[in-house]
Amino acid sequence: QVQLVESGGGLVQPGGSLRLSCAASGSIVSIAAMGWYRQAPGKQQELVASITGGGTTNYADSVKGRFIISRDNAKNTVYLQMNSLKPEDTAVYYCNARKYNLNSYWGQGTQVTVSS
């Protein structure tokens, strides 16, 4: 089992920045990749960004150039730096960990609201 605890959400004005954190604990040795997903009201969940153990990153087109995903292996933590935030980035953001055996684990979610 893997436990994921997210933090860092909140209310920010358009153009502002936020950094989300996701701390992993438990059986973390065989985690292949970690990522951030989001779900806005009335919309399907979508992948925002992911990062593999080797550091390969992947981003949704809508956040490329604005968001940066990174990981601190010593702290078992993944970060999502979100810059130039737009109202359409408003959503609940979920941390995900995927193991090599394809088992998937989720955090509880953190609300990000971009509004003036």
SERO-4910 file (N, C-alpha, C, O; in steps of 0.05 Angstrom, whole numbers):
BEGIN
 pado doro    nc1    nc2    nc3   cac1   cac2   cac3    cc1    cc2    cc3    oc1    oc2    oc3
  Gln    A     17    -24      0      0      0      0     18     25      0     39     25     11
  Val    A      7     46    -13     21     71    -14      1     92     -4    -22     93    -12
  Gln    A     10    109     14     -6    131     24      5    157     12     29    161     11
  Leu    A    -13    174      3     -6    199    -10    -21    222      5    -45    221      9
  Val    A     -6    241     13    -17    264     27    -10    290     12     13    296      8
  Glu    A    -31    304      2    -27    328    -14    -30    353      4    -43    352     25
  Ser    A    -17    374     -5    -20    400      8    -14    421    -12     -2    416    -33
  Gly    A    -22    446     -5    -14    469    -21    -36    481    -38    -31    502    -51
  Gly    A    -59    470    -38    -81    483    -53    -91    508    -40    -82    515    -18
  Gly    A   -109    522    -54   -120    546    -42   -132    564    -63   -137    556    -86
  Leu    A   -137    589    -55   -148    609    -73   -126    628    -83   -110    638    -67
  Val    A   -125    633   -108   -105    650   -120   -117    666   -142   -136    657   -156
  Gln    A   -107    690   -146   -117    707   -168   -106    698   -195    -84    686   -196
  Pro    A   -120    704   -216   -109    698   -243    -81    710   -246    -76    733   -239
  Gly    A    -63    694   -258    -36    703   -261    -18    695   -238      7    698   -240
  Gly    A    -29    686   -217    -14    679   -193     -2    651   -195     -4    637   -215
  Ser    A     11    643   -173     25    618   -171     17    603   -146     10    614   -126
  Leu    A     19    576   -148     15    559   -125     34    535   -129     41    528   -151
  Arg    A     42    523   -106     58    498   -108     43    477    -92     38    480    -68
  Leu    A     38    455   -105     26    432    -92     47    412    -85     67    408    -99
  Ser    A     44    399    -62     62    378    -53     47    352    -49     24    352    -41
  Cys    A     61    330    -54     49    303    -49     70    286    -36     90    278    -49
  Ala    A     66    279    -11     85    263      4     76    234      3     53    228     11
  Ala    A     93    216     -5     87    188     -7     99    173     17    122    179     25
  Ser    A     85    153     27     95    135     48     84    107     44     66    103     28
  Gly    A     95     89     59     87     61     56    105     46     37    129     49     38
  Ser    A     93     30     20    108     13      2    115     28    -24    102     25    -44
  Ile    A    136     45    -22    142     64    -44    164     54    -62    171     67    -81
  Val    A    176     31    -55    200     22    -70    194     17    -99    211     24   -116
  Ser    A    171      6   -105    165     -2   -133    147     18   -147    132     10   -165
  Ile    A    148     43   -140    133     63   -154    146     70   -180    170     78   -180
  Ala    A    132     67   -202    143     73   -228    141    102   -236    159    113   -248
  Ala    A    119    114   -229    114    142   -236     94    154   -217     78    141   -205
  Met    A     96    181   -215     77    196   -199     67    219   -216     80    228   -234
  Gly    A     42    227   -210     31    248   -226      9    263   -212      1    257   -190
  Trp    A      0    284   -225    -22    300   -216    -44    300   -236    -40    303   -260
  Tyr    A    -68    295   -227    -92    296   -242   -110    317   -231   -107    326   -208
  Arg    A   -129    326   -247   -148    345   -237   -176    340   -248   -180    328   -269
  Gln    A   -196    348   -232   -224    346   -241   -239    371   -234   -241    378   -210
  Ala    A   -249    384   -254   -266    407   -250   -295    399   -250   -302    378   -260
  Pro    A   -312    415   -237   -341    408   -236   -352    403   -264   -349    420   -282
  Gly    A   -366    381   -267   -379    374   -293   -360    365   -314   -368    360   -337
  Lys    A   -334    361   -308   -315    352   -328   -302    326   -319   -302    318   -296
  Gln    A   -290    313   -339   -276    288   -333   -249    294   -321   -237    315   -325
  Gln    A   -240    274   -305   -213    277   -294   -193    276   -317   -196    261   -336
  Glu    A   -172    293   -314   -151    294   -335   -124    293   -322   -120    303   -299
  Leu    A   -105    282   -336    -77    283   -328    -66    311   -332    -69    322   -353
  Val    A    -53    321   -311    -40    347   -313    -11    344   -319      0    356   -338
  Ala    A      3    328   -303     31    323   -307     40    298   -293     27    289   -274
  Ser    A     61    285   -303     71    261   -291    101    261   -293    113    275   -309
  Ile    A    114    245   -275    143    243   -275    150    214   -267    139    203   -248
  Thr    A    169    202   -282    178    175   -276    200    176   -256    211    197   -248
  Gly    A    208    152   -247    230    150   -228    256    161   -240    274    171   -226
  Gly    A    258    158   -267    282    168   -280    281    198   -287    300    209   -297
  Gly    A    259    210   -280    257    239   -284    243    248   -310    242    272   -316
  Thr    A    233    229   -326    219    236   -350    192    248   -344    177    237   -328
  Thr    A    187    271   -355    162    286   -349    143    286   -373    151    283   -396
  Asn    A    118    290   -367     97    292   -387     76    312   -378     69    312   -354
  Tyr    A     67    329   -396     48    350   -388     24    351   -407     27    344   -431
  Ala    A      2    358   -396    -21    364   -413    -15    389   -429     -1    407   -420
  Asp    A    -25    390   -454    -20    413   -471    -29    439   -458    -16    460   -461
  Ser    A    -50    438   -442    -61    462   -430    -44    474   -409    -48    497   -401
  Val    A    -24    459   -399     -8    470   -377     22    472   -385     38    482   -369
  Lys    A     29    463   -409     57    465   -418     67    494   -417     53    512   -426
  Gly    A     90    498   -406    102    524   -404     93    540   -380    104    561   -374
  Arg    A     73    529   -365     63    543   -341     68    526   -316     74    537   -294
  Phe    A     65    500   -318     68    482   -295     94    467   -297    103    460   -319
  Ile    A    105    461   -274    130    444   -273    126    423   -251    120    429   -228
  Ile    A    130    398   -259    129    376   -240    158    368   -233    175    367   -250
  Ser    A    162    362   -207    189    354   -199    186    334   -175    164    332   -163
  Arg    A    208    321   -169    206    302   -146    232    304   -130    254    308   -141
  Asp    A    229    300   -104    251    299    -86    251    270    -75    236    263    -57
  Asn    A    269    254    -86    269    225    -78    276    221    -49    267    203    -36
  Ala    A    293    239    -38    301    236    -10    277    241      9    276    229     30
  Lys    A    259    258      0    235    264     16    210    248      7    189    251     19
  Asn    A    213    232    -14    190    217    -25    167    236    -31    144    230    -25
  Thr    A    174    259    -43    154    279    -48    155    289    -77    176    292    -88
  Val    A    131    293    -88    128    304   -114    115    332   -112     97    336    -96
  Tyr    A    125    350   -129    115    377   -128    102    384   -155    110    374   -176
  Leu    A     83    402   -154     72    414   -179     73    444   -175     57    456   -161
  Gln    A     92    457   -189     93    486   -188     75    497   -210     79    491   -234
  Met    A     55    513   -202     36    523   -221     39    553   -223     34    567   -204
  Asn    A     46    563   -247     50    591   -252     29    601   -272     17    585   -287
  Ser    A     26    627   -273      8    639   -293    -19    626   -292    -30    618   -313
  Leu    A    -30    622   -269    -55    607   -266    -78    622   -279    -80    646   -278
  Lys    A    -96    606   -290   -120    616   -304   -145    606   -289   -144    585   -276
  Pro    A   -167    619   -293   -192    609   -281   -199    580   -289   -210    565   -273
  Glu    A   -191    573   -313   -197    546   -322   -179    525   -309   -184    501   -314
  Asp    A   -160    533   -293   -144    514   -278   -158    506   -252   -149    489   -237
  Thr    A   -180    519   -246   -196    513   -222   -206    484   -223   -219    476   -241
  Ala    A   -199    469   -202   -206    441   -201   -197    429   -174   -182    443   -159
  Val    A   -205    405   -169   -192    389   -148   -169    374   -160   -172    360   -180
  Tyr    A   -146    377   -148   -122    365   -158   -115    340   -141   -115    342   -116
  Tyr    A   -110    318   -155   -105    292   -141    -77    283   -148    -68    283   -171
  Cys    A    -63    274   -128    -37    261   -132    -41    231   -137    -59    219   -126
  Asn    A    -25    220   -155    -27    192   -162      0    179   -162     20    192   -171
  Ala    A      1    155   -153     26    139   -154     19    113   -168      0     99   -161
  Arg    A     35    106   -188     30     81   -203     55     63   -200     77     71   -204
  Lys    A     49     38   -192     70     19   -188     77      4   -214     62      6   -234
  Tyr    A     99     -9   -214    107    -25   -238     87    -47   -244     84    -55   -267
  Asn    A     72    -56   -224     52    -77   -229     25    -64   -237      4    -78   -238
  Leu    A     25    -38   -242      2    -22   -251    -18    -16   -229    -38     -3   -235
  Asn    A    -13    -25   -204    -30    -15   -183    -28     15   -180     -6     26   -183
  Ser    A    -51     28   -174    -51     57   -174    -62     66   -147    -81     54   -136
  Tyr    A    -51     87   -137    -59     98   -111    -65    128   -114    -52    142   -130
  Trp    A    -83    138    -98    -92    165   -100    -91    180    -73    -96    168    -52
  Gly    A    -86    206    -74    -88    223    -51   -117    231    -48   -135    224    -63
  Gln    A   -122    247    -27   -149    255    -20   -159    279    -37   -183    285    -38
  Gly    A   -141    292    -51   -148    315    -67   -144    341    -53   -148    343    -28
  Thr    A   -137    362    -67   -134    389    -56   -147    409    -76   -142    407   -100
  Gln    A   -163    427    -65   -177    446    -82   -159    469    -91   -145    481    -74
  Val    A   -159    475   -117   -146    498   -127   -167    516   -140   -181    507   -159
  Thr    A   -169    540   -131   -189    559   -142   -175    584   -152   -160    597   -137
  Val    A   -179    590   -178   -166    613   -190   -188    633   -196   -205    629   -214
  Ser    A   -189    655   -181   -210    674   -184   -202    701   -173   -186    703   -155
  Ser    A   -213    722   -186   -208    749   -176   -229    758   -156   -228    780   -146
***
